[in-house]
Amino acid sequence: MITALFMAWAIGANDSAKAVGTAVGSGVLGFKRAVLIIGIFTTLGVFLGGSGVSGTVSGLAKGMSSGEVGLVLFSAASAVTLASLWGRPISTTQSIIGGLVGASLALGLPVDWGTVGRIASAWVLSPIVAALFAVAVYRLYKPLLRRIKCLRNLELTQKWLVFTAAAFSAFNLGANELSNVAGLMEGLGIDGPFKLLLALTLTMGALTFSYDVMMTVGRDISPLGPTSAFSSQFGASLAVSSANLIGLPVSSGQAIVGAISGLGLYKGERVNLKLLVGIVKGWVIAPVFAGAISYVLITFLA
């Protein structure tokens, strides 16, 4: 339970940036209001929208004891915390899956490579799909804004739309990333009120440690105004929601990075390719690092 809370805190410190980073980076939402949105809608997401994802993840932990699952969560949370210290958005989902695979190999348990392959393919596709969704939303959204002639009404409309996209993304954060942790705990018979504790701990992670990652997502990849912020966030949310519907744990981080960079390229704006390369390297390193730590810890401690 302690390592599950550590993992929830790490998700808040890193993945909350992918839910509200565009809103904060574009100046539409202040940091504390963004954290409040995270707290409310992540809680709703883990209770109302995560059953398919949690079932997929708990299936990969079949045959593991509570202590072994704890070591997996510790390994994944350590990888995510190191990335947060670096100010880089990585995939908590990938870290957990990598940790589970490493643990299974160390324990001699069969690895469901078919499910792992489906999850990995979703990781590759999600940023591409998110970029396409973001461009589509932008093309539909911008002409509608041009019809609003009053500047005050235009600003109010943009703020509410960015707020809606951030809330939608925060709901997905609970339904996807946090449900990975909840699914592992459900497999051990820990359910119900513990989900609320996970959501509250995630919110504390967002409040205490997420600002640098938020700025990386919302400011450093590509310039974001309110229109681009909404289009990127909503496009990424649509991609993650599509994965939730079929029970695939994907990374909201990969989705939002794909959406921001894809929309930036479509608009002909500057995209920080050096930063993108570093982020993609982190996506590869995260599951390998978490899997290696998990393998070593379980080999010597379990």
N, C-alpha and C positions, 0 to 999 in steps of 0.2 A: 504493500500500500504506500509506503514511503517513496519507493522508486517510481511508482505511478504518479504521485504528486510532483516529484522532481521532473518527470517527463511532461506533465501538464504545464508546470512553470516554464520549462524550456520552450514548449509550443507557444506560450504567450509571449515569451521574450523574442522569438524569431518569427513565427507564422502570423502573429497579429498584424505585423507590418504589411502582409499581403492582403489583409482584409480592409485596412483603413489607410495604408501608406499613401495611396494616390490622393485621398481626401485631405490628409494632413500636408503632404508635399505640395499640393496645389493651393494650399491656404484656405480651403473651404471650411475645414473643421480644425478646431484646436486639439491639442494632444489629449487633454483630460476628457473632453467630450467624446473623442474617438475611443478612448479606453472604456468609457461608459457604454458605448454602442457594442464594443467587444463583449463586455460582461453580460449584457442582456441577451443579445442574439446568439452568442455562442452557447449559452445555457439552453435556449430554445432548440438550437440545432442538435445538441447531443441527446436531448430527450425525445425530440420529434422526428429527426431525420436521419439517424445513423444506424438503423438496424441492419441494412444490407452490408454496409462497410464493416461493421463490427463483427458480423458473422464470418466474413471472408478472412479477416485478420485472426480471429480466434481459432479458425480452422488450421492456420499455419503453426499454431502453438500446441497442437494436439500431441499429447504424450509428455508435455513438460510439467514439472512441479511448480509450485508457487515460488520457490527460491530461484529456480531457473528462469522463470518469467521475470522475476525481479532483476536478475542480472542482465537480461535482454534490455529491459527498460532503462537500467542504469547506463548501459553501453550507448544506447541511442540518445539518451538525454545528454550524456557527456559530449557526444559529437555535435549535437545541436548547440549546446552552451558555448563550445569553442568557436563555432561559426558566429554566434551572436557577439562574442567578444571581438571578433574580427569585423563585425558590422556587415556580414554577408547573409543574404537570405538563402538557406538551404532547405532541403525537403525533410521534414520530420517523418513523413510517411516512408520515404526511402530509408531513413535511418532505422526505423522500427523493423521494416521488412528485412533489411540487411542484418540487423541483430538477430532476428528469428532464424534466418538461414544459417548464420554462423553458429548459433546455439544448436540447431538441428544437426549440423555436421559434427560438432564436438560431441554430441550425445549419441551419435550413430542412428538418429531417427530419420525416417524417410522424408525427403523434401518434396513437396508437391510442386515440381518444376513447371507443370502446366499452368497452375495458378500464378506462380511467380512470373512466368513468361507473359501471361495476360496483363499482370500488373505493370511489368516493365514496358510493355508495348504502349500501355496507357500513359506512362510517364513520357514517352517519346512523342506521342500524339497530342497530349493535352496542351502544350504551349503553342503548337501549330493550330489546333482547333480554336484555342482562345484568341489567337491573333486574327483568325478569320471572323470569329464572332465580333471582336472589337471593331474591326473595319466595317462590318455590316451594321452594327449598332450606330457607329459614327455617321455612316451615310444616310441612315434613316433619321437620326436625331438632329443633325445640324440643319437640314432644311426646315424642320419644325420650329427650331429656335428663331430662324430668320423671320418667321411670321409674327413674333412677339415684338412689338414696336416700343413699348414702354421699358426703359432701361431698368427701373426698379423691379418690374414684374419678371424681366429676363434674369436678373441676378437671383431673385427669390426662387424661380423655377430651377435654375442650375444648382443652387444649393440643396434644394429638396431632392433633386434627382441624384446628386452625389451622395447625399445622406442615405437614400434608398439603396443605392448600389453598395455602399459600405455595410449597411445592415444585412443585405442579401449575402454578401461575402462572409460576414461574421457568422451568420447562420450556417453557411457551408463549412466554416472552420470547425464548428461544433459537430456538424453532421459527418465530416470526413476525418480531419486530423485528430480531433479529440476522441472521436469514436474508435479510432485505432486503439487507443489506450483503454477506453471503456470496454471494448470487445475482449481484450486480453483479461481484464478483471472479471468480466461476466463469465469467461471460461473457467475461472477459479471460484465462481459462486458469489462474487462481490458485485452487487448491483444496486439499483435504487438510489438512495440518498448519496451514495459515494459519487455518482455522476455530478451532483450539485457541487460537492467538494472539489472535484476535478475542475469544473468550470470556474469556480471562485479562485482556485490556485492559478489557472491560466490567466485570469484577469490580473492577478497580482504580478505575474510575469510580464504582462503587457505594460503595466503601470511602472514597474521598477527597471526594466532592462531593454525595452524595445525601440527606443527613440532612434538610435543609430541605424538600425535595420530599416525603420520606417523611412528615414531620409534617403537611404540607398535606393529603396523601391520607388518612393514618391518624387524624388528630385534628381537623382544622379544618373538614371538610365537614359531618360529622354525628357525634354521640357514638357510639363503638363499644365494646361489650363483647365478650367472646370469642364469644358466639353470633352477634352481628351481623357480627363480623370474619370468621368462617368462612363465613357465608352469602353475604356480599358477595364475598369473594375467590373462593369456589368458583363462584358464579353467573357472575362475570366470566370465570373460566377456561373454563367451559362455552361461553360465547359466543365466546371467541377460538378455542377448539378446533374449534368448528363451522365457523368461517371458514377455519381451517387445512386442514380436510378438503376444502374446495372450492378451495383455492389462492388465497384472497383475503387480501392483506396488510391487516389491520385494526389498530387501535390498542388495546393493552391498557389504555392510560390512559383512553381514552374508555369502555371497558368497565367498569373499576373505579369510575370516577366515576359512571357511570350506575347501577351496582349499589349503591354506598353511598347515593347520594341517593334512588334509587327505594325502597330498603328503609327508609331513614329516614322518607320520606313515608308509606309503608305503615304503619309503627309509630307514626306521629303524633309523631315526635321533631323536634327543631329541625334544620333544614337551612340552611346558610349560603348563602342565595340570591345574595348579593352576590359571594361567592367563586366560586360556580358560574358566574355571568355572566362574570366575569373569565376563568375557565378556558375557557369556550366561545369567548370572543373570541380567546383564544390558539390554539384549534383552527383558527379561520378565518385568523388572521394567519400562523401557522407555514408552511403551504404557499405562501402568497402571498409571504411574505418570502424563503423559501428559493428559490422560483422566480425572484424578481426578482434576487437576488444571483447565482444561476446564470446567468441571462440576461446580466447585465452583465459578469460575469467572462469568460464564453465569447465574448461579442462583442468584448472588448478583448484577451483573452489567447490564445484558441484559434486 
